[in-house]
Amino acid sequence: MPKDNISYSDYISENSNAMSIEEADQIYRLLYSQIDPHDEDLVEFFDNVVTRASEYAEMRFKWSMMDFQERVSEDEFRTSKHNAFLNALSMMRTVLHKKEKSTEWFDMLGEDIQKTNRKRAGDFACYVVLFRSLGTR
């Protein structure tokens, strides 16, 4: 079972591939800067990224409170939420590329987010929720 009282600094120091809040902020700002509010396609795809981030982050939070049996029964659902977020990021990159906009933010997530950097991308989902939540103040 994960530590319930882990701090941000512990998390960063104990996980070599963890995404820092500074990295996430930079990636989020680069992504957000590519969204033209008058381009309905971009807005829709960005909203999908945010929605999928929220769904995955909620599941990741619930995961931290589950016992072993609950985790076994929810593992496939958790993975599906993670995959949906990764797919939303990939679709966002594709749409931006087709519109000749920067996709540098995607490269900063790490190589092959579907396999090698799934955890970093999952971290990013949680940060997206944090940034959006703070923005509603």
C-alpha positions in Angstrom: 0.0 0.0 0.0 1.4 3.4 -0.9 2.3 5.9 1.8 -0.7 8.0 2.8 1.4 10.9 4.0 3.9 11.3 1.2 4.9 14.8 0.5 5.5 16.4 -2.9 9.3 16.5 -2.2 9.3 12.9 -1.2 7.4 11.9 -4.3 9.8 13.7 -6.5 12.9 12.4 -4.8 11.6 8.8 -4.5 10.5 8.4 -8.1 13.2 9.0 -10.7 10.9 9.5 -13.6 8.3 11.6 -11.7 7.1 14.8 -13.3 7.8 17.9 -11.3 5.2 20.7 -11.0 7.6 23.0 -12.9 7.8 20.5 -15.8 4.0 20.1 -15.8 3.5 23.8 -15.7 5.8 24.3 -18.7 4.1 21.5 -20.7 0.6 22.8 -19.8 1.5 26.4 -20.8 2.9 25.2 -24.1 -0.1 23.1 -24.9 -2.6 25.8 -23.8 -0.8 28.5 -25.8 -1.6 26.5 -29.0 -5.4 26.6 -28.4 -7.1 29.3 -30.4 -10.4 29.9 -28.5 -12.1 30.6 -31.9 -11.1 27.2 -33.3 -13.9 24.9 -32.3 -11.9 21.7 -33.2 -9.0 22.8 -31.0 -11.3 23.8 -28.1 -13.1 20.5 -28.3 -10.0 18.4 -28.4 -8.5 20.4 -25.5 -11.7 19.9 -23.5 -11.4 16.2 -24.1 -7.8 16.2 -22.8 -9.0 18.0 -19.6 -12.0 15.7 -19.2 -10.0 12.6 -19.6 -7.3 14.0 -17.2 -10.0 14.6 -14.6 -11.4 11.1 -15.0 -8.0 9.5 -14.7 -6.9 11.7 -11.8 -10.1 10.8 -9.9 -9.4 7.1 -10.4 -5.8 7.5 -9.4 -6.9 9.2 -6.2 -9.4 6.5 -5.4 -6.7 3.9 -6.1 -4.7 5.3 -3.2 -7.4 4.4 -0.8 -8.3 0.9 -2.1 -7.3 -2.3 -0.5 -5.8 -5.1 -2.5 -9.1 -6.8 -3.5 -10.6 -3.5 -4.6 -7.5 -2.8 -6.7 -7.7 -6.2 -8.4 -11.4 -5.6 -9.3 -10.8 -2.0 -10.5 -7.4 -2.5 -12.3 -8.9 -2.9 -15.8 -11.1 0.2 -15.3 -8.2 2.3 -14.0 -6.1 1.2 -17.0 -9.0 2.2 -19.4 -9.1 5.7 -17.8 -5.3 6.0 -18.2 -5.5 4.9 -21.8 -8.3 7.3 -22.6 -6.2 10.2 -21.3 -3.1 9.0 -23.3 -5.3 8.8 -26.4 -6.7 12.2 -25.8 -3.2 13.6 -25.7 -2.2 11.8 -28.8 -5.3 13.1 -30.7 -4.6 16.6 -29.5 -1.0 16.4 -30.8 -2.4 15.1 -34.2 -4.9 17.9 -34.5 -2.3 20.5 -33.6 0.2 19.1 -36.1 -2.4 19.1 -38.9 -3.1 22.8 -38.1 0.7 23.4 -38.2 0.9 24.4 -34.6 3.6 23.4 -32.1 3.6 19.9 -30.6 6.7 20.5 -28.5 4.6 20.0 -25.3 3.9 16.4 -26.3 7.6 15.6 -26.8 8.3 16.9 -23.3 6.0 14.2 -21.9 8.7 11.7 -22.9 9.1 9.1 -25.5 6.3 6.7 -26.1 3.7 7.7 -23.5 1.8 4.5 -24.3 4.6 2.3 -22.9 7.7 3.9 -21.6 6.4 7.1 -20.0 2.8 6.1 -18.9 3.5 7.1 -15.3 4.8 10.6 -16.3 1.8 11.1 -18.5 -0.4 10.0 -15.6 1.4 12.6 -13.4 0.6 15.2 -16.0 -3.1 14.3 -15.8 -3.1 15.0 -12.1 -1.3 18.4 -12.7 -3.8 19.3 -15.4 -6.6 18.8 -12.8 -4.6 20.9 -10.3 -4.0 23.7 -12.7 -7.6 23.8 -13.9 -9.0 23.6 -10.3 -6.8 26.5 -9.2 -7.9 28.5 -12.2 -11.5 28.4 -11.0 -10.9 30.4 -7.9 
